[in-house]
């Protein structure tokens, strides 16, 4: 019965009800959108960045503080033992070697310092490159090179054209080899596109004159949460293999510490915005509900006179507030989810700043049902909190005063 | 005057309602003041720091250089440097100008070597356009003697100090590898990792020797007298370099081009714009909620005081006076809220402006934004005036619809008890 009365009262005060519903809806929309934004950034990070960078990384311990992180004396000489140790752990999905190096790319009369990635032809990484192929194909055979579309434009080259890579090999001598462009890609990161190319692992080793060495071993896990356990396992396995201190084993949190910091800062920022919006919305809602209550104070007086208790009056007010919360949250969540789904497929362009962290120019939102439920519940909570104050004020009044009160 | 007094009394006739509206307005005005000061800090500190540290206000480049700048070409140069420089320096909008050459270089010290970005500066003029000379922590700037300057972390990793010798090797403009030795004359520290760890500076003569350049640079960095007049300054420089091009016999004068500083700081500008857009959206949402809240309150006020309004009209109050009174009531809410906001935000503004916030230590080093040791917000008087104006306007706008309804009240019906609003 109380719910019926509550819903009837919503219809009774058309304009005011619309205002309360709008305030609740706006709060819910903002909360849902912000939650979707954070979820989207986390999803981009976990599914794209982590999947491509690996959840655990093993590399030479000297790289972190090295003058030149691409120096060839900082390679892992025994990647196979590292991979074997990694794959012995049940939480490891796969482990793969990557050989990163610096090179001068030369095409025609132009050259540019770039970063090369020597990869297995069937690499499970660099999915952004594979998905971003705009011409040709991924590396299929030795002698091929993958460059970005922007690099091809810079050098005025295309599919099938030669690119010479000039390096200082492991003997310290300059060395160069020519490769044929097998494919052009456009990844989500302009910065990556401008600086990177891919060649096969064997080609990279031949060019650098390194036998079996690699820059790092990337390990992908079934569950990123087990990264610490797997890292600890790898450290002890490598130590036992007689190579204490030569290897650095890092988890994804350490590898992507910068991005983790940015996500945490964004969480705080989102929280502050939500609090500000909710405070303002709550004042509007409380004010409006107070007006509703005082408009009906004589009516409440009559009901109290014929037997309605203070508790019953309080419950009536609270239920009306809850009704506003339910309807307003429902409206808000529909629009909020709509916004989230729209930007999930269209993305929000944020420019070059996220590229410096390895992400693309666009960030996308992500719809998480749990977040939507929380946002909707919070909207109801705000409406109920507003009614709480109105209910306390109304039930404190004497019966005679309420009967005398003119609306 | 009487209207003001009566309006103020009316505000306190419904204290609960007024307090809630004042609270909402206080939050809105406070958020706006702090946001404006924060954004002011972006312009004053971050943008200005970038302009002084790296970009200048305008850069003169050879046409085609910008599209290829990521490969640091030394074959796309500004020719006739002295002549072009003199022409640009003579412009009334220009405070100073200096040439720079950017190139890819391998720096070696003993067995250690690393590939870096080299930046050659015009030793005599660089101090007028940049702040590199103020960042020297050991040794001297290259205007004292020719040589190279390294960032402190880089020097530590190379194991060199002022007075030591380095070897520089690079592909010159003819694609021939050159190798020269150079003295480390100074160690600098910007506190900005992207520069401190990745860039080596030298004088133009050293770079010209390495790169086989003559009277040429890859860019001329221009500092304007008034950075707020960027568009005018850019146009003046662009016209001058176009005139040079025509004089030099290059057809329509497109041998050189002038570009604004933000073309060279896209990541920073995009980050700041993103923040500003977020602030704007938040303030607009708050503003809409406040307007609706006040609209609702004032509607209730008109509804409750229909008889009173009718009586006032009956005894001679004109519609305009009534409208004014209701608008002033709403404005009083804003005035009180503004007073509270000023009290609340003043210490915040003082802290953010004078002490600042240490953002840099919490930000990843890869973020190309020079926050400096402490980021300071920059609160200007117009921020307060603007926020006060917005607060007043929001409150008055919220009162318009109910006020217009009030002035439409039929006097006789209102006195009889028919309610409006």
Interface residues (C-beta under 8 A of the other chain):
Chain A: X15 X16 X19 X22 X23 X26 X30 X65 X66 X67 X68 X102 X104 X109 X110 X111 X112 X113 X154 X194 X195 X257 X258 X259 X261 X262 X265 X273 X276 X277 X279 X280 X281 X283 X284 X286 X287 X288 X290 X291 X295 X350 X351 X352 X353 X355 X356 X357 X393
Chain B: X16 X17 X20 X21 X23 X24 X27 X28 X31 X67 X68 X70 X71 X72 X73 X75 X104 X112 X113 X114 X115 X154 X157 X158 X171 X175 X266 X267 X268 X269 X270 X271 X273 X274 X278 X282 X285 X286 X288 X289 X290 X292 X293 X295 X296 X297 X299 X300 X362 X363 X364 X365 X366 X367 X368 X369
